[in-house]
Every structure is written in structure tokens, then in C-alpha cells.
Amino acid sequence: MNDKAIDHYNLTLYEIEKGMTLSEARDTLKHYEELEEYEECQGIHLAIEVVSFHILTELIKDKKKKKIKWK
């Protein structure tokens, strides 16, 4: 990744940490795609994928902690 991609990756992670939703991040990604700013898109896309992966991982961990009782 180049500097622009890394900057937008870090900025997107920061924005998500401060309350931006993944939907809003995807809207930002679409905006940069329309502008054909693909280096920025690379960083934003990676940040969305990393956060999504971590969310899914945490959900799986939580499910494993809870035992389901079948009646």
C-alpha cells in the first residue's frame, strides 16, 4: 500500500473508533470510487474489512461463551 492508502486506512479506523458506522464508511468508499480515487479506496476498503472481521470474531467468541440449552 502506498502513503495515500495507509493514510485513509488509518483515518477510517479512527473515524469508526469515534462512532462512524460501517454503513457510513461504505458510503465514503462509494464517494471515492465515483471520484476514481482508487488509492484512497484501497485504504478505506481494507479498514472496513478489518473491522468487519473483528466484529464477526467477537460475535463468534460471545456465542461460544454462552451455552445453548435445548429443551
PQR file of N, CA, C, O and H, with PARSE charges and radii, in Angstrom:
ATOM      1  N   MET A   1       0.847  -1.185   0.000 -0.4000 1.5000
ATOM      2  CA  MET A   1       0.000   0.000   0.000 -0.0000 2.0000
ATOM      3  C   MET A   1       0.885   1.238   0.000  0.5500 1.7000
ATOM      4  O   MET A   1       1.956   1.263   0.606 -0.5500 1.4000
ATOM      5  N   ASN A   2       0.413   2.250  -0.689 -0.4000 1.5000
ATOM      6  CA  ASN A   2       1.166   3.498  -0.703 -0.0000 2.0000
ATOM      7  C   ASN A   2       0.698   4.416   0.440  0.5500 1.7000
ATOM      8  O   ASN A   2      -0.186   4.059   1.218 -0.5500 1.4000
ATOM      9  H   ASN A   2      -0.457   2.229  -1.182  0.4000 1.0000
ATOM     10  N   ASP A   3       1.306   5.589   0.520 -0.4000 1.5000
ATOM     11  CA  ASP A   3       1.021   6.504   1.630 -0.0000 2.0000
ATOM     12  C   ASP A   3      -0.435   6.964   1.670  0.5500 1.7000
ATOM     13  O   ASP A   3      -1.013   7.077   2.751 -0.5500 1.4000
ATOM     14  H   ASP A   3       2.025   5.879  -0.112  0.4000 1.0000
ATOM     15  N   LYS A   4      -1.038   7.232   0.506 -0.4000 1.5000
ATOM     16  CA  LYS A   4      -2.445   7.665   0.476 -0.0000 2.0000
ATOM     17  C   LYS A   4      -3.351   6.573   1.027  0.5500 1.7000
ATOM     18  O   LYS A   4      -4.258   6.850   1.811 -0.5500 1.4000
ATOM     19  H   LYS A   4      -0.568   7.141  -0.372  0.4000 1.0000
ATOM     20  N   ALA A   5      -3.108   5.350   0.624 -0.4000 1.5000
ATOM     21  CA  ALA A   5      -3.927   4.229   1.089 -0.0000 2.0000
ATOM     22  C   ALA A   5      -3.764   4.042   2.597  0.5500 1.7000
ATOM     23  O   ALA A   5      -4.747   3.840   3.311 -0.5500 1.4000
ATOM     24  H   ALA A   5      -2.371   5.125  -0.013  0.4000 1.0000
ATOM     25  N   ILE A   6      -2.539   4.108   3.073 -0.4000 1.5000
ATOM     26  CA  ILE A   6      -2.279   3.946   4.507 -0.0000 2.0000
ATOM     27  C   ILE A   6      -2.944   5.068   5.300  0.5500 1.7000
ATOM     28  O   ILE A   6      -3.530   4.819   6.354 -0.5500 1.4000
ATOM     29  H   ILE A   6      -1.741   4.272   2.493  0.4000 1.0000
ATOM     30  N   ASP A   7      -2.858   6.295   4.801 -0.4000 1.5000
ATOM     31  CA  ASP A   7      -3.497   7.427   5.484 -0.0000 2.0000
ATOM     32  C   ASP A   7      -5.005   7.234   5.579  0.5500 1.7000
ATOM     33  O   ASP A   7      -5.592   7.478   6.633 -0.5500 1.4000
ATOM     34  H   ASP A   7      -2.382   6.497   3.945  0.4000 1.0000
ATOM     35  N   HIS A   8      -5.639   6.800   4.496 -0.4000 1.5000
ATOM     36  CA  HIS A   8      -7.090   6.614   4.507 -0.0000 2.0000
ATOM     37  C   HIS A   8      -7.497   5.381   5.319  0.5500 1.7000
ATOM     38  O   HIS A   8      -8.587   5.342   5.892 -0.5500 1.4000
ATOM     39  H   HIS A   8      -5.163   6.602   3.639  0.4000 1.0000
ATOM     40  N   TYR A   9      -6.634   4.392   5.365 -0.4000 1.5000
ATOM     41  CA  TYR A   9      -6.869   3.235   6.233 -0.0000 2.0000
ATOM     42  C   TYR A   9      -6.909   3.695   7.687  0.5500 1.7000
ATOM     43  O   TYR A   9      -7.860   3.408   8.414 -0.5500 1.4000
ATOM     44  H   TYR A   9      -5.749   4.424   4.900  0.4000 1.0000
ATOM     45  N   ASN A  10      -5.874   4.407   8.095 -0.4000 1.5000
ATOM     46  CA  ASN A  10      -5.797   4.891   9.482 -0.0000 2.0000
ATOM     47  C   ASN A  10      -6.919   5.869   9.803  0.5500 1.7000
ATOM     48  O   ASN A  10      -7.490   5.819  10.892 -0.5500 1.4000
ATOM     49  H   ASN A  10      -5.102   4.641   7.504  0.4000 1.0000
ATOM     50  N   LEU A  11      -7.238   6.752   8.874 -0.4000 1.5000
ATOM     51  CA  LEU A  11      -8.306   7.716   9.090 -0.0000 2.0000
ATOM     52  C   LEU A  11      -9.655   7.017   9.246  0.5500 1.7000
ATOM     53  O   LEU A  11     -10.455   7.388  10.105 -0.5500 1.4000
ATOM     54  H   LEU A  11      -6.774   6.792   7.989  0.4000 1.0000
ATOM     55  N   THR A  12      -9.903   6.017   8.424 -0.4000 1.5000
ATOM     56  CA  THR A  12     -11.166   5.286   8.517 -0.0000 2.0000
ATOM     57  C   THR A  12     -11.262   4.532   9.833  0.5500 1.7000
ATOM     58  O   THR A  12     -12.319   4.528  10.464 -0.5500 1.4000
ATOM     59  H   THR A  12      -9.253   5.715   7.726  0.4000 1.0000
ATOM     60  N   LEU A  13     -10.178   3.894  10.258 -0.4000 1.5000
ATOM     61  CA  LEU A  13     -10.186   3.219  11.557 -0.0000 2.0000
ATOM     62  C   LEU A  13     -10.464   4.214  12.679  0.5500 1.7000
ATOM     63  O   LEU A  13     -11.234   3.927  13.596 -0.5500 1.4000
ATOM     64  H   LEU A  13      -9.320   3.897   9.746  0.4000 1.0000
ATOM     65  N   TYR A  14      -9.837   5.378  12.602 -0.4000 1.5000
ATOM     66  CA  TYR A  14     -10.054   6.420  13.609 -0.0000 2.0000
ATOM     67  C   TYR A  14     -11.516   6.858  13.625  0.5500 1.7000
ATOM     68  O   TYR A  14     -12.123   6.970  14.690 -0.5500 1.4000
ATOM     69  H   TYR A  14      -9.212   5.611  11.858  0.4000 1.0000
ATOM     70  N   GLU A  15     -12.075   7.104  12.452 -0.4000 1.5000
ATOM     71  CA  GLU A  15     -13.463   7.555  12.356 -0.0000 2.0000
ATOM     72  C   GLU A  15     -14.425   6.499  12.897  0.5500 1.7000
ATOM     73  O   GLU A  15     -15.389   6.838  13.584 -0.5500 1.4000
ATOM     74  H   GLU A  15     -11.582   7.013  11.586  0.4000 1.0000
ATOM     75  N   ILE A  16     -14.178   5.228  12.595 -0.4000 1.5000
ATOM     76  CA  ILE A  16     -15.025   4.147  13.111 -0.0000 2.0000
ATOM     77  C   ILE A  16     -14.914   4.085  14.631  0.5500 1.7000
ATOM     78  O   ILE A  16     -15.912   3.898  15.328 -0.5500 1.4000
ATOM     79  H   ILE A  16     -13.395   4.952  12.036  0.4000 1.0000
ATOM     80  N   GLU A  17     -13.706   4.242  15.133 -0.4000 1.5000
ATOM     81  CA  GLU A  17     -13.500   4.244  16.581 -0.0000 2.0000
ATOM     82  C   GLU A  17     -14.268   5.387  17.244  0.5500 1.7000
ATOM     83  O   GLU A  17     -14.736   5.248  18.374 -0.5500 1.4000
ATOM     84  H   GLU A  17     -12.895   4.394  14.567  0.4000 1.0000
ATOM     85  N   LYS A  18     -14.398   6.500  16.552 -0.4000 1.5000
ATOM     86  CA  LYS A  18     -15.079   7.677  17.100 -0.0000 2.0000
ATOM     87  C   LYS A  18     -16.587   7.646  16.852  0.5500 1.7000
ATOM     88  O   LYS A  18     -17.293   8.574  17.246 -0.5500 1.4000
ATOM     89  H   LYS A  18     -14.019   6.613  15.634  0.4000 1.0000
ATOM     90  N   GLY A  19     -17.095   6.585  16.199 -0.4000 1.5000
ATOM     91  CA  GLY A  19     -18.541   6.471  16.084 -0.0000 2.0000
ATOM     92  C   GLY A  19     -19.098   6.324  14.676  0.5500 1.7000
ATOM     93  O   GLY A  19     -20.299   6.111  14.517 -0.5500 1.4000
ATOM     94  H   GLY A  19     -16.521   5.831  15.879  0.4000 1.0000
ATOM     95  N   MET A  20     -18.270   6.430  13.665 -0.4000 1.5000
ATOM     96  CA  MET A  20     -18.756   6.239  12.299 -0.0000 2.0000
ATOM     97  C   MET A  20     -19.225   4.796  12.142  0.5500 1.7000
ATOM     98  O   MET A  20     -18.553   3.867  12.590 -0.5500 1.4000
ATOM     99  H   MET A  20     -17.294   6.604  13.795  0.4000 1.0000
ATOM    100  N   THR A  21     -20.370   4.613  11.511 -0.4000 1.5000
ATOM    101  CA  THR A  21     -20.865   3.259  11.283 -0.0000 2.0000
ATOM    102  C   THR A  21     -20.196   2.666  10.049  0.5500 1.7000
ATOM    103  O   THR A  21     -19.616   3.386   9.236 -0.5500 1.4000
ATOM    104  H   THR A  21     -20.916   5.368  11.147  0.4000 1.0000
ATOM    105  N   LEU A  22     -20.287   1.343   9.920 -0.4000 1.5000
ATOM    106  CA  LEU A  22     -19.743   0.702   8.730 -0.0000 2.0000
ATOM    107  C   LEU A  22     -20.509   1.143   7.490  0.5500 1.7000
ATOM    108  O   LEU A  22     -19.935   1.242   6.406 -0.5500 1.4000
ATOM    109  H   LEU A  22     -20.758   0.759  10.581  0.4000 1.0000
ATOM    110  N   SER A  23     -21.785   1.404   7.643 -0.4000 1.5000
ATOM    111  CA  SER A  23     -22.586   1.897   6.528 -0.0000 2.0000
ATOM    112  C   SER A  23     -22.072   3.256   6.050  0.5500 1.7000
ATOM    113  O   SER A  23     -21.961   3.499   4.849 -0.5500 1.4000
ATOM    114  H   SER A  23     -22.251   1.323   8.524  0.4000 1.0000
ATOM    115  N   GLU A  24     -21.766   4.122   6.985 -0.4000 1.5000
ATOM    116  CA  GLU A  24     -21.215   5.434   6.627 -0.0000 2.0000
ATOM    117  C   GLU A  24     -19.845   5.289   5.973  0.5500 1.7000
ATOM    118  O   GLU A  24     -19.518   6.019   5.037 -0.5500 1.4000
ATOM    119  H   GLU A  24     -21.856   3.924   7.961  0.4000 1.0000
ATOM    120  N   ALA A  25     -19.052   4.353   6.464 -0.4000 1.5000
ATOM    121  CA  ALA A  25     -17.734   4.109   5.861 -0.0000 2.0000
ATOM    122  C   ALA A  25     -17.893   3.596   4.429  0.5500 1.7000
ATOM    123  O   ALA A  25     -17.127   3.973   3.543 -0.5500 1.4000
ATOM    124  H   ALA A  25     -19.317   3.760   7.224  0.4000 1.0000
ATOM    125  N   ARG A  26     -18.884   2.739   4.208 -0.4000 1.5000
ATOM    126  CA  ARG A  26     -19.141   2.244   2.845 -0.0000 2.0000
ATOM    127  C   ARG A  26     -19.605   3.376   1.934  0.5500 1.7000
ATOM    128  O   ARG A  26     -19.249   3.409   0.756 -0.5500 1.4000
ATOM    129  H   ARG A  26     -19.506   2.432   4.928  0.4000 1.0000
ATOM    130  N   ASP A  27     -20.392   4.298   2.466 -0.4000 1.5000
ATOM    131  CA  ASP A  27     -20.817   5.463   1.684 -0.0000 2.0000
ATOM    132  C   ASP A  27     -19.607   6.312   1.294  0.5500 1.7000
ATOM    133  O   ASP A  27     -19.526   6.812   0.172 -0.5500 1.4000
ATOM    134  H   ASP A  27     -20.681   4.271   3.423  0.4000 1.0000
ATOM    135  N   THR A  28     -18.682   6.466   2.218 -0.4000 1.5000
ATOM    136  CA  THR A  28     -17.453   7.205   1.930 -0.0000 2.0000
ATOM    137  C   THR A  28     -16.656   6.500   0.842  0.5500 1.7000
ATOM    138  O   THR A  28     -16.114   7.143  -0.056 -0.5500 1.4000
ATOM    139  H   THR A  28     -18.748   6.060   3.130  0.4000 1.0000
ATOM    140  N   LEU A  29     -16.589   5.178   0.928 -0.4000 1.5000
ATOM    141  CA  LEU A  29     -15.896   4.393  -0.085 -0.0000 2.0000
ATOM    142  C   LEU A  29     -16.535   4.609  -1.457  0.5500 1.7000
ATOM    143  O   LEU A  29     -15.827   4.801  -2.446 -0.5500 1.4000
ATOM    144  H   LEU A  29     -17.030   4.655   1.658  0.4000 1.0000
ATOM    145  N   LYS A  30     -17.857   4.578  -1.522 -0.4000 1.5000
ATOM    146  CA  LYS A  30     -18.561   4.801  -2.794 -0.0000 2.0000
ATOM    147  C   LYS A  30     -18.252   6.185  -3.355  0.5500 1.7000
ATOM    148  O   LYS A  30     -18.093   6.353  -4.564 -0.5500 1.4000
ATOM    149  H   LYS A  30     -18.432   4.421  -0.719  0.4000 1.0000
ATOM    150  N   HIS A  31     -18.170   7.171  -2.470 -0.4000 1.5000
ATOM    151  CA  HIS A  31     -17.849   8.532  -2.896 -0.0000 2.0000
ATOM    152  C   HIS A  31     -16.479   8.569  -3.577  0.5500 1.7000
ATOM    153  O   HIS A  31     -16.330   9.152  -4.651 -0.5500 1.4000
ATOM    154  H   HIS A  31     -18.299   7.034  -1.488  0.4000 1.0000
ATOM    155  N   TYR A  32     -15.491   7.950  -2.955 -0.4000 1.5000
ATOM    156  CA  TYR A  32     -14.151   7.937  -3.537 -0.0000 2.0000
ATOM    157  C   TYR A  32     -14.092   7.102  -4.813  0.5500 1.7000
ATOM    158  O   TYR A  32     -13.309   7.401  -5.714 -0.5500 1.4000
ATOM    159  H   TYR A  32     -15.611   7.476  -2.082  0.4000 1.0000
ATOM    160  N   GLU A  33     -14.914   6.061  -4.894 -0.4000 1.5000
ATOM    161  CA  GLU A  33     -14.983   5.282  -6.133 -0.0000 2.0000
ATOM    162  C   GLU A  33     -15.520   6.136  -7.274  0.5500 1.7000
ATOM    163  O   GLU A  33     -15.017   6.068  -8.396 -0.5500 1.4000
ATOM    164  H   GLU A  33     -15.551   5.818  -4.162  0.4000 1.0000
ATOM    165  N   GLU A  34     -16.544   6.940  -6.988 -0.4000 1.5000
ATOM    166  CA  GLU A  34     -17.109   7.828  -8.008 -0.0000 2.0000
ATOM    167  C   GLU A  34     -16.086   8.848  -8.486  0.5500 1.7000
ATOM    168  O   GLU A  34     -16.084   9.235  -9.655 -0.5500 1.4000
ATOM    169  H   GLU A  34     -16.953   6.995  -6.077  0.4000 1.0000
ATOM    170  N   LEU A  35     -15.215   9.282  -7.575 -0.4000 1.5000
ATOM    171  CA  LEU A  35     -14.153  10.223  -7.936 -0.0000 2.0000
ATOM    172  C   LEU A  35     -12.956   9.527  -8.586  0.5500 1.7000
ATOM    173  O   LEU A  35     -12.010  10.178  -9.028 -0.5500 1.4000
ATOM    174  H   LEU A  35     -15.217   8.968  -6.626  0.4000 1.0000
ATOM    175  N   GLU A  36     -13.012   8.206  -8.636 -0.4000 1.5000
ATOM    176  CA  GLU A  36     -11.932   7.365  -9.172 -0.0000 2.0000
ATOM    177  C   GLU A  36     -10.613   7.573  -8.434  0.5500 1.7000
ATOM    178  O   GLU A  36      -9.538   7.591  -9.033 -0.5500 1.4000
ATOM    179  H   GLU A  36     -13.780   7.676  -8.277  0.4000 1.0000
ATOM    180  N   GLU A  37     -10.728   7.729  -7.123 -0.4000 1.5000
ATOM    181  CA  GLU A  37      -9.557   7.858  -6.247 -0.0000 2.0000
ATOM    182  C   GLU A  37      -9.275   6.481  -5.655  0.5500 1.7000
ATOM    183  O   GLU A  37      -9.582   6.219  -4.492 -0.5500 1.4000
ATOM    184  H   GLU A  37     -11.601   7.715  -6.636  0.4000 1.0000
ATOM    185  N   TYR A  38      -8.696   5.620  -6.457 -0.4000 1.5000
ATOM    186  CA  TYR A  38      -8.595   4.213  -6.092 -0.0000 2.0000
ATOM    187  C   TYR A  38      -7.571   3.925  -4.990  0.5500 1.7000
ATOM    188  O   TYR A  38      -7.709   2.935  -4.271 -0.5500 1.4000
ATOM    189  H   TYR A  38      -8.447   5.834  -7.401  0.4000 1.0000
ATOM    190  N   GLU A  39      -6.565   4.757  -4.850 -0.4000 1.5000
ATOM    191  CA  GLU A  39      -5.611   4.555  -3.753 -0.0000 2.0000
ATOM    192  C   GLU A  39      -6.299   4.785  -2.410  0.5500 1.7000
ATOM    193  O   GLU A  39      -6.077   4.041  -1.455 -0.5500 1.4000
ATOM    194  H   GLU A  39      -6.453   5.561  -5.435  0.4000 1.0000
ATOM    195  N   GLU A  40      -7.129   5.816  -2.345 -0.4000 1.5000
ATOM    196  CA  GLU A  40      -7.890   6.089  -1.131 -0.0000 2.0000
ATOM    197  C   GLU A  40      -8.879   4.956  -0.863  0.5500 1.7000
ATOM    198  O   GLU A  40      -9.067   4.532   0.278 -0.5500 1.4000
ATOM    199  H   GLU A  40      -7.309   6.421  -3.121  0.4000 1.0000
ATOM    200  N   CYS A  41      -9.511   4.472  -1.947 -0.4000 1.5000
ATOM    201  CA  CYS A  41     -10.461   3.363  -1.828 -0.0000 2.0000
ATOM    202  C   CYS A  41      -9.800   2.134  -1.215  0.5500 1.7000
ATOM    203  O   CYS A  41     -10.406   1.438  -0.400 -0.5500 1.4000
ATOM    204  H   CYS A  41      -9.358   4.816  -2.873  0.4000 1.0000
ATOM    205  N   GLN A  42      -8.573   1.873  -1.603 -0.4000 1.5000
ATOM    206  CA  GLN A  42      -7.859   0.702  -1.091 -0.0000 2.0000
ATOM    207  C   GLN A  42      -7.760   0.761   0.431  0.5500 1.7000
ATOM    208  O   GLN A  42      -8.032  -0.233   1.104 -0.5500 1.4000
ATOM    209  H   GLN A  42      -8.080   2.438  -2.265  0.4000 1.0000
ATOM    210  N   GLY A  43      -7.382   1.893   0.971 -0.4000 1.5000
ATOM    211  CA  GLY A  43      -7.250   2.039   2.414 -0.0000 2.0000
ATOM    212  C   GLY A  43      -8.582   1.946   3.141  0.5500 1.7000
ATOM    213  O   GLY A  43      -8.689   1.292   4.178 -0.5500 1.4000
ATOM    214  H   GLY A  43      -7.161   2.700   0.424  0.4000 1.0000
ATOM    215  N   ILE A  44      -9.600   2.608   2.589 -0.4000 1.5000
ATOM    216  CA  ILE A  44     -10.923   2.589   3.208 -0.0000 2.0000
ATOM    217  C   ILE A  44     -11.489   1.173   3.183  0.5500 1.7000
ATOM    218  O   ILE A  44     -12.022   0.691   4.182 -0.5500 1.4000
ATOM    219  H   ILE A  44      -9.513   3.140   1.747  0.4000 1.0000
ATOM    220  N   HIS A  45     -11.370   0.518   2.043 -0.4000 1.5000
ATOM    221  CA  HIS A  45     -11.884  -0.850   1.906 -0.0000 2.0000
ATOM    222  C   HIS A  45     -11.204  -1.793   2.900  0.5500 1.7000
ATOM    223  O   HIS A  45     -11.868  -2.603   3.547 -0.5500 1.4000
ATOM    224  H   HIS A  45     -10.936   0.910   1.231  0.4000 1.0000
ATOM    225  N   LEU A  46      -9.902  -1.686   3.017 -0.4000 1.5000
ATOM    226  CA  LEU A  46      -9.178  -2.554   3.952 -0.0000 2.0000
ATOM    227  C   LEU A  46      -9.628  -2.307   5.382  0.5500 1.7000
ATOM    228  O   LEU A  46      -9.809  -3.258   6.142 -0.5500 1.4000
ATOM    229  H   LEU A  46      -9.363  -1.028   2.492  0.4000 1.0000
ATOM    230  N   ALA A  47      -9.810  -1.060   5.759 -0.4000 1.5000
ATOM    231  CA  ALA A  47     -10.261  -0.743   7.121 -0.0000 2.0000
ATOM    232  C   ALA A  47     -11.642  -1.347   7.387  0.5500 1.7000
ATOM    233  O   ALA A  47     -11.884  -1.897   8.461 -0.5500 1.4000
ATOM    234  H   ALA A  47      -9.663  -0.287   5.142  0.4000 1.0000
ATOM    235  N   ILE A  48     -12.542  -1.246   6.412 -0.4000 1.5000
ATOM    236  CA  ILE A  48     -13.879  -1.822   6.565 -0.0000 2.0000
ATOM    237  C   ILE A  48     -13.783  -3.339   6.731  0.5500 1.7000
ATOM    238  O   ILE A  48     -14.462  -3.915   7.581 -0.5500 1.4000
ATOM    239  H   ILE A  48     -12.345  -0.799   5.539  0.4000 1.0000
ATOM    240  N   GLU A  49     -12.954  -3.976   5.934 -0.4000 1.5000
ATOM    241  CA  GLU A  49     -12.801  -5.430   6.015 -0.0000 2.0000
ATOM    242  C   GLU A  49     -12.199  -5.858   7.354  0.5500 1.7000
ATOM    243  O   GLU A  49     -12.641  -6.846   7.940 -0.5500 1.4000
ATOM    244  H   GLU A  49     -12.403  -3.508   5.243  0.4000 1.0000
ATOM    245  N   VAL A  50     -11.210  -5.134   7.837 -0.4000 1.5000
ATOM    246  CA  VAL A  50     -10.562  -5.467   9.114 -0.0000 2.0000
ATOM    247  C   VAL A  50     -11.552  -5.326  10.266  0.5500 1.7000
ATOM    248  O   VAL A  50     -11.636  -6.204  11.125 -0.5500 1.4000
ATOM    249  H   VAL A  50     -10.851  -4.331   7.361  0.4000 1.0000
ATOM    250  N   VAL A  51     -12.292  -4.236  10.287 -0.4000 1.5000
ATOM    251  CA  VAL A  51     -13.274  -4.014  11.358 -0.0000 2.0000
ATOM    252  C   VAL A  51     -14.374  -5.068  11.283  0.5500 1.7000
ATOM    253  O   VAL A  51     -14.779  -5.611  12.311 -0.5500 1.4000
ATOM    254  H   VAL A  51     -12.224  -3.523   9.590  0.4000 1.0000
ATOM    255  N   SER A  52     -14.856  -5.359  10.094 -0.4000 1.5000
ATOM    256  CA  SER A  52     -15.897  -6.383   9.935 -0.0000 2.0000
ATOM    257  C   SER A  52     -15.409  -7.735  10.440  0.5500 1.7000
ATOM    258  O   SER A  52     -16.148  -8.454  11.113 -0.5500 1.4000
ATOM    259  H   SER A  52     -14.527  -4.918   9.259  0.4000 1.0000
ATOM    260  N   PHE A  53     -14.169  -8.081  10.117 -0.4000 1.5000
ATOM    261  CA  PHE A  53     -13.592  -9.341  10.579 -0.0000 2.0000
ATOM    262  C   PHE A  53     -13.538  -9.389  12.101  0.5500 1.7000
ATOM    263  O   PHE A  53     -13.881 -10.404  12.708 -0.5500 1.4000
ATOM    264  H   PHE A  53     -13.568  -7.497   9.571  0.4000 1.0000
ATOM    265  N   HIS A  54     -13.110  -8.296  12.714 -0.4000 1.5000
ATOM    266  CA  HIS A  54     -13.015  -8.269  14.173 -0.0000 2.0000
ATOM    267  C   HIS A  54     -14.392  -8.342  14.832  0.5500 1.7000
ATOM    268  O   HIS A  54     -14.549  -8.987  15.869 -0.5500 1.4000
ATOM    269  H   HIS A  54     -12.832  -7.472  12.221  0.4000 1.0000
ATOM    270  N   ILE A  55     -15.365  -7.699  14.250 -0.4000 1.5000
ATOM    271  CA  ILE A  55     -16.730  -7.772  14.780 -0.0000 2.0000
ATOM    272  C   ILE A  55     -17.234  -9.211  14.728  0.5500 1.7000
ATOM    273  O   ILE A  55     -17.768  -9.721  15.713 -0.5500 1.4000
ATOM    274  H   ILE A  55     -15.237  -7.175  13.408  0.4000 1.0000
ATOM    275  N   LEU A  56     -17.065  -9.865  13.578 -0.4000 1.5000
ATOM    276  CA  LEU A  56     -17.500 -11.261  13.447 -0.0000 2.0000
ATOM    277  C   LEU A  56     -16.765 -12.178  14.417  0.5500 1.7000
ATOM    278  O   LEU A  56     -17.366 -13.078  15.002 -0.5500 1.4000
ATOM    279  H   LEU A  56     -16.631  -9.451  12.777  0.4000 1.0000
ATOM    280  N   THR A  57     -15.483 -11.953  14.584 -0.4000 1.5000
ATOM    281  CA  THR A  57     -14.698 -12.755  15.518 -0.0000 2.0000
ATOM    282  C   THR A  57     -15.224 -12.609  16.939  0.5500 1.7000
ATOM    283  O   THR A  57     -15.347 -13.599  17.660 -0.5500 1.4000
ATOM    284  H   THR A  57     -14.994 -11.221  14.108  0.4000 1.0000
ATOM    285  N   GLU A  58     -15.535 -11.389  17.343 -0.4000 1.5000
ATOM    286  CA  GLU A  58     -16.069 -11.159  18.682 -0.0000 2.0000
ATOM    287  C   GLU A  58     -17.446 -11.798  18.853  0.5500 1.7000
ATOM    288  O   GLU A  58     -17.740 -12.352  19.912 -0.5500 1.4000
ATOM    289  H   GLU A  58     -15.435 -10.584  16.757  0.4000 1.0000
ATOM    290  N   LEU A  59     -18.280 -11.727  17.836 -0.4000 1.5000
ATOM    291  CA  LEU A  59     -19.593 -12.368  17.909 -0.0000 2.0000
ATOM    292  C   LEU A  59     -19.463 -13.879  18.068  0.5500 1.7000
ATOM    293  O   LEU A  59     -20.204 -14.495  18.834 -0.5500 1.4000
ATOM    294  H   LEU A  59     -18.041 -11.277  16.976  0.4000 1.0000
ATOM    295  N   ILE A  60     -18.531 -14.463  17.350 -0.4000 1.5000
ATOM    296  CA  ILE A  60     -18.307 -15.908  17.465 -0.0000 2.0000
ATOM    297  C   ILE A  60     -17.810 -16.262  18.856  0.5500 1.7000
ATOM    298  O   ILE A  60     -18.248 -17.256  19.435 -0.5500 1.4000
ATOM    299  H   ILE A  60     -17.930 -13.962  16.728  0.4000 1.0000
ATOM    300  N   LYS A  61     -16.903 -15.465  19.398 -0.4000 1.5000
ATOM    301  CA  LYS A  61     -16.399 -15.716  20.752 -0.0000 2.0000
ATOM    302  C   LYS A  61     -17.535 -15.647  21.774  0.5500 1.7000
ATOM    303  O   LYS A  61     -17.626 -16.482  22.673 -0.5500 1.4000
ATOM    304  H   LYS A  61     -16.547 -14.657  18.928  0.4000 1.0000
ATOM    305  N   ASP A  62     -18.392 -14.646  21.623 -0.4000 1.5000
ATOM    306  CA  ASP A  62     -19.519 -14.498  22.552 -0.0000 2.0000
ATOM    307  C   ASP A  62     -20.464 -15.691  22.462  0.5500 1.7000
ATOM    308  O   ASP A  62     -20.949 -16.172  23.486 -0.5500 1.4000
ATOM    309  H   ASP A  62     -18.317 -13.967  20.893  0.4000 1.0000
ATOM    310  N   LYS A  63     -20.726 -16.168  21.270 -0.4000 1.5000
ATOM    311  CA  LYS A  63     -21.617 -17.324  21.095 -0.0000 2.0000
ATOM    312  C   LYS A  63     -21.035 -18.566  21.752  0.5500 1.7000
ATOM    313  O   LYS A  63     -21.767 -19.367  22.334 -0.5500 1.4000
ATOM    314  H   LYS A  63     -20.332 -15.777  20.438  0.4000 1.0000
ATOM    315  N   LYS A  64     -19.722 -18.727  21.660 -0.4000 1.5000
ATOM    316  CA  LYS A  64     -19.079 -19.905  22.251 -0.0000 2.0000
ATOM    317  C   LYS A  64     -19.118 -19.848  23.775  0.5500 1.7000
ATOM    318  O   LYS A  64     -19.151 -20.888  24.434 -0.5500 1.4000
ATOM    319  H   LYS A  64     -19.127 -18.076  21.187  0.4000 1.0000
ATOM    320  N   LYS A  65     -19.116 -18.637  24.339 -0.4000 1.5000
ATOM    321  CA  LYS A  65     -19.163 -18.493  25.787 -0.0000 2.0000
ATOM    322  C   LYS A  65     -20.535 -18.850  26.347  0.5500 1.7000
ATOM    323  O   LYS A  65     -20.644 -19.353  27.465 -0.5500 1.4000
ATOM    324  H   LYS A  65     -19.090 -17.793  23.803  0.4000 1.0000
ATOM    325  N   LYS A  66     -21.566 -18.590  25.575 -0.4000 1.5000
ATOM    326  CA  LYS A  66     -22.934 -18.861  26.016 -0.0000 2.0000
ATOM    327  C   LYS A  66     -23.312 -20.276  25.606  0.5500 1.7000
ATOM    328  O   LYS A  66     -23.231 -20.641  24.433 -0.5500 1.4000
ATOM    329  H   LYS A  66     -21.476 -18.181  24.667  0.4000 1.0000
ATOM    330  N   LYS A  67     -23.714 -21.042  26.561 -0.4000 1.5000
ATOM    331  CA  LYS A  67     -24.159 -22.392  26.260 -0.0000 2.0000
ATOM    332  C   LYS A  67     -25.648 -22.364  25.970  0.5500 1.7000
ATOM    333  O   LYS A  67     -26.441 -21.804  26.726 -0.5500 1.4000
ATOM    334  H   LYS A  67     -23.779 -20.746  27.514  0.4000 1.0000
ATOM    335  N   ILE A  68     -25.999 -22.969  24.882 -0.4000 1.5000
ATOM    336  CA  ILE A  68     -27.397 -23.016  24.492 -0.0000 2.0000
ATOM    337  C   ILE A  68     -28.027 -24.267  25.115  0.5500 1.7000
ATOM    338  O   ILE A  68     -27.520 -25.378  24.958 -0.5500 1.4000
ATOM    339  H   ILE A  68     -25.355 -23.424  24.267  0.4000 1.0000
ATOM    340  N   LYS A  69     -29.135 -24.062  25.818 -0.4000 1.5000
ATOM    341  CA  LYS A  69     -29.844 -25.173  26.419 -0.0000 2.0000
ATOM    342  C   LYS A  69     -30.998 -25.577  25.522  0.5500 1.7000
ATOM    343  O   LYS A  69     -31.875 -24.765  25.229 -0.5500 1.4000
ATOM    344  H   LYS A  69     -29.547 -23.160  25.945  0.4000 1.0000
ATOM    345  N   TRP A  70     -31.000 -26.793  25.096 -0.4000 1.5000
ATOM    346  CA  TRP A  70     -32.055 -27.308  24.241 -0.0000 2.0000
ATOM    347  C   TRP A  70     -33.078 -28.016  25.125  0.5500 1.7000
ATOM    348  O   TRP A  70     -32.711 -28.785  26.014 -0.5500 1.4000
ATOM    349  H   TRP A  70     -30.287 -27.452  25.334  0.4000 1.0000
ATOM    350  N   LYS A  71     -34.332 -27.761  24.884 -0.4000 1.5000
ATOM    351  CA  LYS A  71     -35.393 -28.389  25.684 -0.0000 2.0000
ATOM    352  C   LYS A  71     -36.083 -29.448  24.893  0.5500 1.7000
ATOM    353  O   LYS A  71     -37.006 -30.091  25.395 -0.5500 1.4000
ATOM    354  H   LYS A  71     -34.630 -27.137  24.162  0.4000 1.0000
TER
END
